[in-house]
Amino acid sequence: MLFFGKNKRQNNNRPSDVFFRVNDWCVKHESEVMEIRNYIQIEISQGRKPTSALIEEAFNDREITMPFSAKDLIKYSVIKFF
C-alpha cells in the first residue's frame, strides 16, 4: 500500500500550478496567442482537422517558444477549436 501512495506524494506538478503558469504566460504574450489563434482558424477553414499537432505546427511556423505543451493550451481552454 505504501508503494502506491508514494507516487502520489512525489507528483509536485499540481494541475492548478500549470493552469496559472499557462494563463500568466498568455496574459503577458497576448500577441503570440492571437497569432496562434489566427493560424489555427485559417488552417481549419481550409479543411484541416483541429488537433494539438496543429498548435505545434503554429508554434513552429510563427517561431514561438512556450514553457508548456500545446495540450496544456487546449486543456485549459486558452486555445479553443471551433
mmCIF file of the N, C-alpha and C atoms, coordinates in Angstrom:
data_MODEL
# 
_entry.id   MODEL 
# 
loop_
_atom_site.group_PDB 
_atom_site.id 
_atom_site.type_symbol 
_atom_site.label_atom_id 
_atom_site.label_alt_id 
_atom_site.label_comp_id 
_atom_site.label_asym_id 
_atom_site.label_entity_id 
_atom_site.label_seq_id 
_atom_site.pdbx_PDB_ins_code 
_atom_site.Cartn_x 
_atom_site.Cartn_y 
_atom_site.Cartn_z 
_atom_site.occupancy 
_atom_site.B_iso_or_equiv 
_atom_site.pdbx_formal_charge 
_atom_site.auth_seq_id 
_atom_site.auth_comp_id 
_atom_site.auth_asym_id 
_atom_site.auth_atom_id 
_atom_site.pdbx_PDB_model_num 
ATOM 1   N N  . MET A 1 1  ? 0.812   -1.193 0.000   1.00 0.00 ? 1  MET A N  1 
ATOM 2   C CA . MET A 1 1  ? 0.000   0.000  0.000   1.00 0.00 ? 1  MET A CA 1 
ATOM 3   C C  . MET A 1 1  ? 0.857   1.258  0.000   1.00 0.00 ? 1  MET A C  1 
ATOM 4   N N  . LEU A 1 2  ? 1.925   1.239  0.735   1.00 0.00 ? 2  LEU A N  1 
ATOM 5   C CA . LEU A 1 2  ? 2.764   2.424  0.781   1.00 0.00 ? 2  LEU A CA 1 
ATOM 6   C C  . LEU A 1 2  ? 3.442   2.691  -0.548  1.00 0.00 ? 2  LEU A C  1 
ATOM 7   N N  . PHE A 1 3  ? 3.680   1.639  -1.299  1.00 0.00 ? 3  PHE A N  1 
ATOM 8   C CA . PHE A 1 3  ? 4.320   1.815  -2.595  1.00 0.00 ? 3  PHE A CA 1 
ATOM 9   C C  . PHE A 1 3  ? 3.464   2.680  -3.517  1.00 0.00 ? 3  PHE A C  1 
ATOM 10  N N  . PHE A 1 4  ? 2.165   2.450  -3.525  1.00 0.00 ? 4  PHE A N  1 
ATOM 11  C CA . PHE A 1 4  ? 1.286   3.217  -4.403  1.00 0.00 ? 4  PHE A CA 1 
ATOM 12  C C  . PHE A 1 4  ? 1.071   4.638  -3.895  1.00 0.00 ? 4  PHE A C  1 
ATOM 13  N N  . GLY A 1 5  ? 1.056   4.834  -2.602  1.00 0.00 ? 5  GLY A N  1 
ATOM 14  C CA . GLY A 1 5  ? 0.880   6.168  -2.030  1.00 0.00 ? 5  GLY A CA 1 
ATOM 15  C C  . GLY A 1 5  ? 2.085   7.057  -2.246  1.00 0.00 ? 5  GLY A C  1 
ATOM 16  N N  . LYS A 1 6  ? 3.260   6.457  -2.369  1.00 0.00 ? 6  LYS A N  1 
ATOM 17  C CA . LYS A 1 6  ? 4.483   7.227  -2.560  1.00 0.00 ? 6  LYS A CA 1 
ATOM 18  C C  . LYS A 1 6  ? 4.475   7.992  -3.877  1.00 0.00 ? 6  LYS A C  1 
ATOM 19  N N  . ASN A 1 7  ? 3.987   7.376  -4.938  1.00 0.00 ? 7  ASN A N  1 
ATOM 20  C CA . ASN A 1 7  ? 3.961   8.036  -6.245  1.00 0.00 ? 7  ASN A CA 1 
ATOM 21  C C  . ASN A 1 7  ? 3.046   9.252  -6.241  1.00 0.00 ? 7  ASN A C  1 
ATOM 22  N N  . LYS A 1 8  ? 1.982   9.184  -5.495  1.00 0.00 ? 8  LYS A N  1 
ATOM 23  C CA . LYS A 1 8  ? 1.061   10.320 -5.440  1.00 0.00 ? 8  LYS A CA 1 
ATOM 24  C C  . LYS A 1 8  ? 1.710   11.506 -4.740  1.00 0.00 ? 8  LYS A C  1 
ATOM 25  N N  . ARG A 1 9  ? 2.483   11.248 -3.712  1.00 0.00 ? 9  ARG A N  1 
ATOM 26  C CA . ARG A 1 9  ? 3.125   12.340 -2.992  1.00 0.00 ? 9  ARG A CA 1 
ATOM 27  C C  . ARG A 1 9  ? 4.269   12.969 -3.775  1.00 0.00 ? 9  ARG A C  1 
ATOM 28  N N  . GLN A 1 10 ? 4.883   12.235 -4.664  1.00 0.00 ? 10 GLN A N  1 
ATOM 29  C CA . GLN A 1 10 ? 6.012   12.756 -5.420  1.00 0.00 ? 10 GLN A CA 1 
ATOM 30  C C  . GLN A 1 10 ? 5.581   13.653 -6.567  1.00 0.00 ? 10 GLN A C  1 
ATOM 31  N N  . ASN A 1 11 ? 4.317   13.668 -6.916  1.00 0.00 ? 11 ASN A N  1 
ATOM 32  C CA . ASN A 1 11 ? 3.825   14.483 -8.016  1.00 0.00 ? 11 ASN A CA 1 
ATOM 33  C C  . ASN A 1 11 ? 3.705   15.929 -7.553  1.00 0.00 ? 11 ASN A C  1 
ATOM 34  N N  . ASN A 1 12 ? 4.726   16.739 -7.831  1.00 0.00 ? 12 ASN A N  1 
ATOM 35  C CA . ASN A 1 12 ? 4.739   18.133 -7.404  1.00 0.00 ? 12 ASN A CA 1 
ATOM 36  C C  . ASN A 1 12 ? 4.081   19.065 -8.405  1.00 0.00 ? 12 ASN A C  1 
ATOM 37  N N  . ASN A 1 13 ? 3.771   18.577 -9.573  1.00 0.00 ? 13 ASN A N  1 
ATOM 38  C CA . ASN A 1 13 ? 3.203   19.406 -10.623 1.00 0.00 ? 13 ASN A CA 1 
ATOM 39  C C  . ASN A 1 13 ? 1.677   19.337 -10.533 1.00 0.00 ? 13 ASN A C  1 
ATOM 40  N N  . ARG A 1 14 ? 1.098   20.136 -9.648  1.00 0.00 ? 14 ARG A N  1 
ATOM 41  C CA . ARG A 1 14 ? -0.342  20.127 -9.451  1.00 0.00 ? 14 ARG A CA 1 
ATOM 42  C C  . ARG A 1 14 ? -1.023  20.805 -10.630 1.00 0.00 ? 14 ARG A C  1 
ATOM 43  N N  . PRO A 1 15 ? -2.225  20.388 -10.970 1.00 0.00 ? 15 PRO A N  1 
ATOM 44  C CA . PRO A 1 15 ? -2.950  20.995 -12.101 1.00 0.00 ? 15 PRO A CA 1 
ATOM 45  C C  . PRO A 1 15 ? -3.158  22.494 -11.935 1.00 0.00 ? 15 PRO A C  1 
ATOM 46  N N  . SER A 1 16 ? -3.365  22.965 -10.719 1.00 0.00 ? 16 SER A N  1 
ATOM 47  C CA . SER A 1 16 ? -3.596  24.398 -10.531 1.00 0.00 ? 16 SER A CA 1 
ATOM 48  C C  . SER A 1 16 ? -2.338  25.206 -10.846 1.00 0.00 ? 16 SER A C  1 
ATOM 49  N N  . ASP A 1 17 ? -1.147  24.654 -10.551 1.00 0.00 ? 17 ASP A N  1 
ATOM 50  C CA . ASP A 1 17 ? 0.098   25.346 -10.868 1.00 0.00 ? 17 ASP A CA 1 
ATOM 51  C C  . ASP A 1 17 ? 0.259   25.503 -12.376 1.00 0.00 ? 17 ASP A C  1 
ATOM 52  N N  . VAL A 1 18 ? -0.038  24.453 -13.112 1.00 0.00 ? 18 VAL A N  1 
ATOM 53  C CA . VAL A 1 18 ? 0.063   24.507 -14.575 1.00 0.00 ? 18 VAL A CA 1 
ATOM 54  C C  . VAL A 1 18 ? -0.954  25.491 -15.127 1.00 0.00 ? 18 VAL A C  1 
ATOM 55  N N  . PHE A 1 19 ? -2.162  25.484 -14.584 1.00 0.00 ? 19 PHE A N  1 
ATOM 56  C CA . PHE A 1 19 ? -3.210  26.399 -15.027 1.00 0.00 ? 19 PHE A CA 1 
ATOM 57  C C  . PHE A 1 19 ? -2.755  27.843 -14.889 1.00 0.00 ? 19 PHE A C  1 
ATOM 58  N N  . PHE A 1 20 ? -2.217  28.221 -13.729 1.00 0.00 ? 20 PHE A N  1 
ATOM 59  C CA . PHE A 1 20 ? -1.772  29.590 -13.520 1.00 0.00 ? 20 PHE A CA 1 
ATOM 60  C C  . PHE A 1 20 ? -0.570  29.934 -14.378 1.00 0.00 ? 20 PHE A C  1 
ATOM 61  N N  . ARG A 1 21 ? 0.329   28.971 -14.578 1.00 0.00 ? 21 ARG A N  1 
ATOM 62  C CA . ARG A 1 21 ? 1.500   29.226 -15.420 1.00 0.00 ? 21 ARG A CA 1 
ATOM 63  C C  . ARG A 1 21 ? 1.082   29.487 -16.863 1.00 0.00 ? 21 ARG A C  1 
ATOM 64  N N  . VAL A 1 22 ? 0.131   28.694 -17.382 1.00 0.00 ? 22 VAL A N  1 
ATOM 65  C CA . VAL A 1 22 ? -0.359  28.873 -18.754 1.00 0.00 ? 22 VAL A CA 1 
ATOM 66  C C  . VAL A 1 22 ? -1.066  30.209 -18.893 1.00 0.00 ? 22 VAL A C  1 
ATOM 67  N N  . ASN A 1 23 ? -1.954  30.524 -17.971 1.00 0.00 ? 23 ASN A N  1 
ATOM 68  C CA . ASN A 1 23 ? -2.709  31.769 -18.069 1.00 0.00 ? 23 ASN A CA 1 
ATOM 69  C C  . ASN A 1 23 ? -1.835  32.996 -17.886 1.00 0.00 ? 23 ASN A C  1 
ATOM 70  N N  . ASP A 1 24 ? -0.873  32.936 -16.973 1.00 0.00 ? 24 ASP A N  1 
ATOM 71  C CA . ASP A 1 24 ? 0.034   34.075 -16.790 1.00 0.00 ? 24 ASP A CA 1 
ATOM 72  C C  . ASP A 1 24 ? 0.848   34.336 -18.049 1.00 0.00 ? 24 ASP A C  1 
ATOM 73  N N  . TRP A 1 25 ? 1.352   33.270 -18.670 1.00 0.00 ? 25 TRP A N  1 
ATOM 74  C CA . TRP A 1 25 ? 2.138   33.448 -19.877 1.00 0.00 ? 25 TRP A CA 1 
ATOM 75  C C  . TRP A 1 25 ? 1.273   34.034 -20.987 1.00 0.00 ? 25 TRP A C  1 
ATOM 76  N N  . CYS A 1 26 ? 0.048   33.549 -21.104 1.00 0.00 ? 26 CYS A N  1 
ATOM 77  C CA . CYS A 1 26 ? -0.840  34.018 -22.176 1.00 0.00 ? 26 CYS A CA 1 
ATOM 78  C C  . CYS A 1 26 ? -1.255  35.471 -21.980 1.00 0.00 ? 26 CYS A C  1 
ATOM 79  N N  . VAL A 1 27 ? -1.407  35.905 -20.750 1.00 0.00 ? 27 VAL A N  1 
ATOM 80  C CA . VAL A 1 27 ? -1.744  37.305 -20.485 1.00 0.00 ? 27 VAL A CA 1 
ATOM 81  C C  . VAL A 1 27 ? -0.570  38.206 -20.857 1.00 0.00 ? 27 VAL A C  1 
ATOM 82  N N  . LYS A 1 28 ? 0.643   37.770 -20.570 1.00 0.00 ? 28 LYS A N  1 
ATOM 83  C CA . LYS A 1 28 ? 1.831   38.569 -20.874 1.00 0.00 ? 28 LYS A CA 1 
ATOM 84  C C  . LYS A 1 28 ? 2.162   38.590 -22.361 1.00 0.00 ? 28 LYS A C  1 
ATOM 85  N N  . HIS A 1 29 ? 1.751   37.558 -23.110 1.00 0.00 ? 29 HIS A N  1 
ATOM 86  C CA . HIS A 1 29 ? 2.089   37.426 -24.528 1.00 0.00 ? 29 HIS A CA 1 
ATOM 87  C C  . HIS A 1 29 ? 0.826   37.315 -25.372 1.00 0.00 ? 29 HIS A C  1 
ATOM 88  N N  . GLU A 1 30 ? -0.032  38.306 -25.285 1.00 0.00 ? 30 GLU A N  1 
ATOM 89  C CA . GLU A 1 30 ? -1.310  38.269 -25.995 1.00 0.00 ? 30 GLU A CA 1 
ATOM 90  C C  . GLU A 1 30 ? -1.140  38.232 -27.508 1.00 0.00 ? 30 GLU A C  1 
ATOM 91  N N  . SER A 1 31 ? -0.135  38.912 -28.026 1.00 0.00 ? 31 SER A N  1 
ATOM 92  C CA . SER A 1 31 ? 0.048   38.934 -29.480 1.00 0.00 ? 31 SER A CA 1 
ATOM 93  C C  . SER A 1 31 ? 0.412   37.552 -30.024 1.00 0.00 ? 31 SER A C  1 
ATOM 94  N N  . GLU A 1 32 ? 1.250   36.801 -29.284 1.00 0.00 ? 32 GLU A N  1 
ATOM 95  C CA . GLU A 1 32 ? 1.599   35.455 -29.721 1.00 0.00 ? 32 GLU A CA 1 
ATOM 96  C C  . GLU A 1 32 ? 0.389   34.528 -29.700 1.00 0.00 ? 32 GLU A C  1 
ATOM 97  N N  . VAL A 1 33 ? -0.449  34.662 -28.674 1.00 0.00 ? 33 VAL A N  1 
ATOM 98  C CA . VAL A 1 33 ? -1.651  33.836 -28.578 1.00 0.00 ? 33 VAL A CA 1 
ATOM 99  C C  . VAL A 1 33 ? -2.599  34.163 -29.735 1.00 0.00 ? 33 VAL A C  1 
ATOM 100 N N  . MET A 1 34 ? -2.722  35.433 -30.071 1.00 0.00 ? 34 MET A N  1 
ATOM 101 C CA . MET A 1 34 ? -3.588  35.818 -31.188 1.00 0.00 ? 34 MET A CA 1 
ATOM 102 C C  . MET A 1 34 ? -3.043  35.281 -32.508 1.00 0.00 ? 34 MET A C  1 
ATOM 103 N N  . GLU A 1 35 ? -1.725  35.275 -32.683 1.00 0.00 ? 35 GLU A N  1 
ATOM 104 C CA . GLU A 1 35 ? -1.127  34.702 -33.894 1.00 0.00 ? 35 GLU A CA 1 
ATOM 105 C C  . GLU A 1 35 ? -1.433  33.215 -34.009 1.00 0.00 ? 35 GLU A C  1 
ATOM 106 N N  . ILE A 1 36 ? -1.349  32.504 -32.902 1.00 0.00 ? 36 ILE A N  1 
ATOM 107 C CA . ILE A 1 36 ? -1.653  31.074 -32.905 1.00 0.00 ? 36 ILE A CA 1 
ATOM 108 C C  . ILE A 1 36 ? -3.119  30.852 -33.241 1.00 0.00 ? 36 ILE A C  1 
ATOM 109 N N  . ARG A 1 37 ? -3.995  31.631 -32.624 1.00 0.00 ? 37 ARG A N  1 
ATOM 110 C CA . ARG A 1 37 ? -5.437  31.502 -32.898 1.00 0.00 ? 37 ARG A CA 1 
ATOM 111 C C  . ARG A 1 37 ? -5.743  31.777 -34.365 1.00 0.00 ? 37 ARG A C  1 
ATOM 112 N N  . ASN A 1 38 ? -5.149  32.821 -34.916 1.00 0.00 ? 38 ASN A N  1 
ATOM 113 C CA . ASN A 1 38 ? -5.379  33.140 -36.322 1.00 0.00 ? 38 ASN A CA 1 
ATOM 114 C C  . ASN A 1 38 ? -4.880  32.031 -37.241 1.00 0.00 ? 38 ASN A C  1 
ATOM 115 N N  . TYR A 1 39 ? -3.714  31.502 -36.948 1.00 0.00 ? 39 TYR A N  1 
ATOM 116 C CA . TYR A 1 39 ? -3.155  30.405 -37.752 1.00 0.00 ? 39 TYR A CA 1 
ATOM 117 C C  . TYR A 1 39 ? -4.083  29.200 -37.726 1.00 0.00 ? 39 TYR A C  1 
ATOM 118 N N  . ILE A 1 40 ? -4.576  28.868 -36.544 1.00 0.00 ? 40 ILE A N  1 
ATOM 119 C CA . ILE A 1 40 ? -5.474  27.718 -36.406 1.00 0.00 ? 40 ILE A CA 1 
ATOM 120 C C  . ILE A 1 40 ? -6.777  27.959 -37.156 1.00 0.00 ? 40 ILE A C  1 
ATOM 121 N N  . GLN A 1 41 ? -7.340  29.154 -37.070 1.00 0.00 ? 41 GLN A N  1 
ATOM 122 C CA . GLN A 1 41 ? -8.585  29.453 -37.779 1.00 0.00 ? 41 GLN A CA 1 
ATOM 123 C C  . GLN A 1 41 ? -8.401  29.338 -39.287 1.00 0.00 ? 41 GLN A C  1 
ATOM 124 N N  . ILE A 1 42 ? -7.286  29.802 -39.788 1.00 0.00 ? 42 ILE A N  1 
ATOM 125 C CA . ILE A 1 42 ? -7.019  29.715 -41.225 1.00 0.00 ? 42 ILE A CA 1 
ATOM 126 C C  . ILE A 1 42 ? -6.903  28.252 -41.648 1.00 0.00 ? 42 ILE A C  1 
ATOM 127 N N  . GLU A 1 43 ? -6.155  27.463 -40.893 1.00 0.00 ? 43 GLU A N  1 
ATOM 128 C CA . GLU A 1 43 ? -5.966  26.055 -41.244 1.00 0.00 ? 43 GLU A CA 1 
ATOM 129 C C  . GLU A 1 43 ? -7.277  25.268 -41.150 1.00 0.00 ? 43 GLU A C  1 
ATOM 130 N N  . ILE A 1 44 ? -8.101  25.550 -40.153 1.00 0.00 ? 44 ILE A N  1 
ATOM 131 C CA . ILE A 1 44 ? -9.376  24.848 -40.023 1.00 0.00 ? 44 ILE A CA 1 
ATOM 132 C C  . ILE A 1 44 ? -10.319 25.239 -41.152 1.00 0.00 ? 44 ILE A C  1 
ATOM 133 N N  . SER A 1 45 ? -10.290 26.501 -41.545 1.00 0.00 ? 45 SER A N  1 
ATOM 134 C CA . SER A 1 45 ? -11.158 26.936 -42.650 1.00 0.00 ? 45 SER A CA 1 
ATOM 135 C C  . SER A 1 45 ? -10.741 26.299 -43.975 1.00 0.00 ? 45 SER A C  1 
ATOM 136 N N  . GLN A 1 46 ? -9.478  25.872 -44.071 1.00 0.00 ? 46 GLN A N  1 
ATOM 137 C CA . GLN A 1 46 ? -9.011  25.202 -45.279 1.00 0.00 ? 46 GLN A CA 1 
ATOM 138 C C  . GLN A 1 46 ? -9.240  23.690 -45.233 1.00 0.00 ? 46 GLN A C  1 
ATOM 139 N N  . GLY A 1 47 ? -9.872  23.197 -44.166 1.00 0.00 ? 47 GLY A N  1 
ATOM 140 C CA . GLY A 1 47 ? -10.250 21.797 -44.116 1.00 0.00 ? 47 GLY A CA 1 
ATOM 141 C C  . GLY A 1 47 ? -9.407  20.911 -43.232 1.00 0.00 ? 47 GLY A C  1 
ATOM 142 N N  . ARG A 1 48 ? -8.459  21.439 -42.493 1.00 0.00 ? 48 ARG A N  1 
ATOM 143 C CA . ARG A 1 48 ? -7.634  20.613 -41.601 1.00 0.00 ? 48 ARG A CA 1 
ATOM 144 C C  . ARG A 1 48 ? -8.410  20.284 -40.337 1.00 0.00 ? 48 ARG A C  1 
ATOM 145 N N  . LYS A 1 49 ? -8.097  19.148 -39.763 1.00 0.00 ? 49 LYS A N  1 
ATOM 146 C CA . LYS A 1 49 ? -8.739  18.740 -38.525 1.00 0.00 ? 49 LYS A CA 1 
ATOM 147 C C  . LYS A 1 49 ? -8.060  19.420 -37.338 1.00 0.00 ? 49 LYS A C  1 
ATOM 148 N N  . PRO A 1 50 ? -8.850  19.876 -36.368 1.00 0.00 ? 50 PRO A N  1 
ATOM 149 C CA . PRO A 1 50 ? -8.259  20.526 -35.187 1.00 0.00 ? 50 PRO A CA 1 
ATOM 150 C C  . PRO A 1 50 ? -7.636  19.498 -34.243 1.00 0.00 ? 50 PRO A C  1 
ATOM 151 N N  . THR A 1 51 ? -6.323  19.550 -34.112 1.00 0.00 ? 51 THR A N  1 
ATOM 152 C CA . THR A 1 51 ? -5.594  18.665 -33.208 1.00 0.00 ? 51 THR A CA 1 
ATOM 153 C C  . THR A 1 51 ? -4.504  19.462 -32.507 1.00 0.00 ? 51 THR A C  1 
ATOM 154 N N  . SER A 1 52 ? -3.884  18.842 -31.519 1.00 0.00 ? 52 SER A N  1 
ATOM 155 C CA . SER A 1 52 ? -2.778  19.504 -30.840 1.00 0.00 ? 52 SER A CA 1 
ATOM 156 C C  . SER A 1 52 ? -1.562  19.620 -31.761 1.00 0.00 ? 52 SER A C  1 
ATOM 157 N N  . ALA A 1 53 ? -1.463  18.754 -32.751 1.00 0.00 ? 53 ALA A N  1 
ATOM 158 C CA . ALA A 1 53 ? -0.364  18.848 -33.720 1.00 0.00 ? 53 ALA A CA 1 
ATOM 159 C C  . ALA A 1 53 ? -0.478  20.132 -34.542 1.00 0.00 ? 53 ALA A C  1 
ATOM 160 N N  . LEU A 1 54 ? -1.680  20.590 -34.751 1.00 0.00 ? 54 LEU A N  1 
ATOM 161 C CA . LEU A 1 54 ? -1.891  21.844 -35.471 1.00 0.00 ? 54 LEU A CA 1 
ATOM 162 C C  . LEU A 1 54 ? -1.352  23.020 -34.655 1.00 0.00 ? 54 LEU A C  1 
ATOM 163 N N  . ILE A 1 55 ? -1.507  22.954 -33.363 1.00 0.00 ? 55 ILE A N  1 
ATOM 164 C CA . ILE A 1 55 ? -0.961  24.010 -32.498 1.00 0.00 ? 55 ILE A CA 1 
ATOM 165 C C  . ILE A 1 55 ? 0.561   23.951 -32.507 1.00 0.00 ? 55 ILE A C  1 
ATOM 166 N N  . GLU A 1 56 ? 1.127   22.757 -32.454 1.00 0.00 ? 56 GLU A N  1 
ATOM 167 C CA . GLU A 1 56 ? 2.590   22.606 -32.536 1.00 0.00 ? 56 GLU A CA 1 
ATOM 168 C C  . GLU A 1 56 ? 3.115   23.174 -33.850 1.00 0.00 ? 56 GLU A C  1 
ATOM 169 N N  . GLU A 1 57 ? 2.378   22.948 -34.924 1.00 0.00 ? 57 GLU A N  1 
ATOM 170 C CA . GLU A 1 57 ? 2.767   23.485 -36.227 1.00 0.00 ? 57 GLU A CA 1 
ATOM 171 C C  . GLU A 1 57 ? 2.706   25.017 -36.219 1.00 0.00 ? 57 GLU A C  1 
ATOM 172 N N  . ALA A 1 58 ? 1.717   25.563 -35.535 1.00 0.00 ? 58 ALA A N  1 
ATOM 173 C CA . ALA A 1 58 ? 1.614   27.020 -35.411 1.00 0.00 ? 58 ALA A CA 1 
ATOM 174 C C  . ALA A 1 58 ? 2.799   27.583 -34.632 1.00 0.00 ? 58 ALA A C  1 
ATOM 175 N N  . PHE A 1 59 ? 3.231   26.874 -33.565 1.00 0.00 ? 59 PHE A N  1 
ATOM 176 C CA . PHE A 1 59 ? 4.420   27.299 -32.813 1.00 0.00 ? 59 PHE A CA 1 
ATOM 177 C C  . PHE A 1 59 ? 5.631   27.364 -33.725 1.00 0.00 ? 59 PHE A C  1 
ATOM 178 N N  . ASN A 1 60 ? 5.819   26.325 -34.513 1.00 0.00 ? 60 ASN A N  1 
ATOM 179 C CA . ASN A 1 60 ? 6.991   26.254 -35.379 1.00 0.00 ? 60 ASN A CA 1 
ATOM 180 C C  . ASN A 1 60 ? 6.925   27.266 -36.513 1.00 0.00 ? 60 ASN A C  1 
ATOM 181 N N  . ASP A 1 61 ? 5.743   27.456 -37.085 1.00 0.00 ? 61 ASP A N  1 
ATOM 182 C CA . ASP A 1 61 ? 5.593   28.383 -38.202 1.00 0.00 ? 61 ASP A CA 1 
ATOM 183 C C  . ASP A 1 61 ? 5.812   29.825 -37.757 1.00 0.00 ? 61 ASP A C  1 
ATOM 184 N N  . ARG A 1 62 ? 5.294   30.180 -36.617 1.00 0.00 ? 62 ARG A N  1 
ATOM 185 C CA . ARG A 1 62 ? 5.418   31.549 -36.107 1.00 0.00 ? 62 ARG A CA 1 
ATOM 186 C C  . ARG A 1 62 ? 6.669   31.752 -35.263 1.00 0.00 ? 62 ARG A C  1 
ATOM 187 N N  . GLU A 1 63 ? 7.444   30.687 -35.080 1.00 0.00 ? 63 GLU A N  1 
ATOM 188 C CA . GLU A 1 63 ? 8.678   30.718 -34.290 1.00 0.00 ? 63 GLU A CA 1 
ATOM 189 C C  . GLU A 1 63 ? 8.427   31.229 -32.869 1.00 0.00 ? 63 GLU A C  1 
ATOM 190 N N  . ILE A 1 64 ? 7.433   30.626 -32.236 1.00 0.00 ? 64 ILE A N  1 
ATOM 191 C CA . ILE A 1 64 ? 7.060   30.975 -30.871 1.00 0.00 ? 64 ILE A CA 1 
ATOM 192 C C  . ILE A 1 64 ? 7.487   29.822 -29.967 1.00 0.00 ? 64 ILE A C  1 
ATOM 193 N N  . THR A 1 65 ? 8.154   30.154 -28.868 1.00 0.00 ? 65 THR A N  1 
ATOM 194 C CA . THR A 1 65 ? 8.517   29.133 -27.887 1.00 0.00 ? 65 THR A CA 1 
ATOM 195 C C  . THR A 1 65 ? 7.692   29.369 -26.627 1.00 0.00 ? 65 THR A C  1 
ATOM 196 N N  . MET A 1 66 ? 7.198   28.281 -26.067 1.00 0.00 ? 66 MET A N  1 
ATOM 197 C CA . MET A 1 66 ? 6.377   28.363 -24.864 1.00 0.00 ? 66 MET A CA 1 
ATOM 198 C C  . MET A 1 66 ? 6.941   27.428 -23.806 1.00 0.00 ? 66 MET A C  1 
ATOM 199 N N  . PRO A 1 67 ? 6.762   27.781 -22.546 1.00 0.00 ? 67 PRO A N  1 
ATOM 200 C CA . PRO A 1 67 ? 7.277   26.925 -21.470 1.00 0.00 ? 67 PRO A CA 1 
ATOM 201 C C  . PRO A 1 67 ? 6.365   25.756 -21.121 1.00 0.00 ? 67 PRO A C  1 
ATOM 202 N N  . PHE A 1 68 ? 5.414   25.431 -21.984 1.00 0.00 ? 68 PHE A N  1 
ATOM 203 C CA . PHE A 1 68 ? 4.486   24.337 -21.742 1.00 0.00 ? 68 PHE A CA 1 
ATOM 204 C C  . PHE A 1 68 ? 4.072   23.745 -23.069 1.00 0.00 ? 68 PHE A C  1 
ATOM 205 N N  . SER A 1 69 ? 3.324   22.664 -23.023 1.00 0.00 ? 69 SER A N  1 
ATOM 206 C CA . SER A 1 69 ? 2.966   21.955 -24.250 1.00 0.00 ? 69 SER A CA 1 
ATOM 207 C C  . SER A 1 69 ? 1.683   22.503 -24.872 1.00 0.00 ? 69 SER A C  1 
ATOM 208 N N  . ALA A 1 70 ? 1.435   22.096 -26.095 1.00 0.00 ? 70 ALA A N  1 
ATOM 209 C CA . ALA A 1 70 ? 0.222   22.514 -26.803 1.00 0.00 ? 70 ALA A CA 1 
ATOM 210 C C  . ALA A 1 70 ? -1.015  21.910 -26.165 1.00 0.00 ? 70 ALA A C  1 
ATOM 211 N N  . LYS A 1 71 ? -0.873  20.744 -25.596 1.00 0.00 ? 71 LYS A N  1 
ATOM 212 C CA . LYS A 1 71 ? -2.018  20.104 -24.943 1.00 0.00 ? 71 LYS A CA 1 
ATOM 213 C C  . LYS A 1 71 ? -2.484  20.896 -23.738 1.00 0.00 ? 71 LYS A C  1 
ATOM 214 N N  . ASP A 1 72 ? -1.556  21.587 -23.062 1.00 0.00 ? 72 ASP A N  1 
ATOM 215 C CA . ASP A 1 72 ? -1.958  22.437 -21.934 1.00 0.00 ? 72 ASP A CA 1 
ATOM 216 C C  . ASP A 1 72 ? -2.806  23.607 -22.401 1.00 0.00 ? 72 ASP A C  1 
ATOM 217 N N  . LEU A 1 73 ? -2.501  24.153 -23.569 1.00 0.00 ? 73 LEU A N  1 
ATOM 218 C CA . LEU A 1 73 ? -3.322  25.243 -24.099 1.00 0.00 ? 73 LEU A CA 1 
ATOM 219 C C  . LEU A 1 73 ? -4.747  24.785 -24.369 1.00 0.00 ? 73 LEU A C  1 
ATOM 220 N N  . ILE A 1 74 ? -4.882  23.587 -24.888 1.00 0.00 ? 74 ILE A N  1 
ATOM 221 C CA . ILE A 1 74 ? -6.215  23.053 -25.155 1.00 0.00 ? 74 ILE A CA 1 
ATOM 222 C C  . ILE A 1 74 ? -6.912  22.699 -23.849 1.00 0.00 ? 74 ILE A C  1 
ATOM 223 N N  . LYS A 1 75 ? -6.180  22.075 -22.947 1.00 0.00 ? 75 LYS A N  1 
ATOM 224 C CA . LYS A 1 75 ? -6.755  21.606 -21.690 1.00 0.00 ? 75 LYS A CA 1 
ATOM 225 C C  . LYS A 1 75 ? -7.307  22.764 -20.859 1.00 0.00 ? 75 LYS A C  1 
ATOM 226 N N  . TYR A 1 76 ? -6.594  23.862 -20.813 1.00 0.00 ? 76 TYR A N  1 
ATOM 227 C CA . TYR A 1 76 ? -7.028  24.999 -20.011 1.00 0.00 ? 76 TYR A CA 1 
ATOM 228 C C  . TYR A 1 76 ? -7.758  26.043 -20.854 1.00 0.00 ? 76 TYR A C  1 
ATOM 229 N N  . SER A 1 77 ? -8.222  25.630 -22.014 1.00 0.00 ? 77 SER A N  1 
ATOM 230 C CA . SER A 1 77 ? -9.095  26.381 -22.931 1.00 0.00 ? 77 SER A CA 1 
ATOM 231 C C  . SER A 1 77 ? -8.592  27.780 -23.284 1.00 0.00 ? 77 SER A C  1 
ATOM 232 N N  . VAL A 1 78 ? -7.292  27.921 -23.417 1.00 0.00 ? 78 VAL A N  1 
ATOM 233 C CA . VAL A 1 78 ? -6.741  29.171 -23.926 1.00 0.00 ? 78 VAL A CA 1 
ATOM 234 C C  . VAL A 1 78 ? -6.944  29.213 -25.433 1.00 0.00 ? 78 VAL A C  1 
ATOM 235 N N  . ILE A 1 79 ? -6.713  28.091 -26.086 1.00 0.00 ? 79 ILE A N  1 
ATOM 236 C CA . ILE A 1 79 ? -6.961  27.940 -27.499 1.00 0.00 ? 79 ILE A CA 1 
ATOM 237 C C  . ILE A 1 79 ? -8.194  27.059 -27.653 1.00 0.00 ? 79 ILE A C  1 
ATOM 238 N N  . LYS A 1 80 ? -9.212  27.578 -28.314 1.00 0.00 ? 80 LYS A N  1 
ATOM 239 C CA . LYS A 1 80 ? -10.439 26.806 -28.487 1.00 0.00 ? 80 LYS A CA 1 
ATOM 240 C C  . LYS A 1 80 ? -10.605 26.484 -29.955 1.00 0.00 ? 80 LYS A C  1 
ATOM 241 N N  . PHE A 1 81 ? -11.004 25.248 -30.219 1.00 0.00 ? 81 PHE A N  1 
ATOM 242 C CA . PHE A 1 81 ? -11.294 24.828 -31.586 1.00 0.00 ? 81 PHE A CA 1 
ATOM 243 C C  . PHE A 1 81 ? -12.768 25.090 -31.855 1.00 0.00 ? 81 PHE A C  1 
ATOM 244 N N  . PHE A 1 82 ? -13.043 25.601 -33.032 1.00 0.00 ? 82 PHE A N  1 
ATOM 245 C CA . PHE A 1 82 ? -14.427 25.943 -33.386 1.00 0.00 ? 82 PHE A CA 1 
ATOM 246 C C  . PHE A 1 82 ? -15.126 24.769 -33.968 1.00 0.00 ? 82 PHE A C  1 
# 
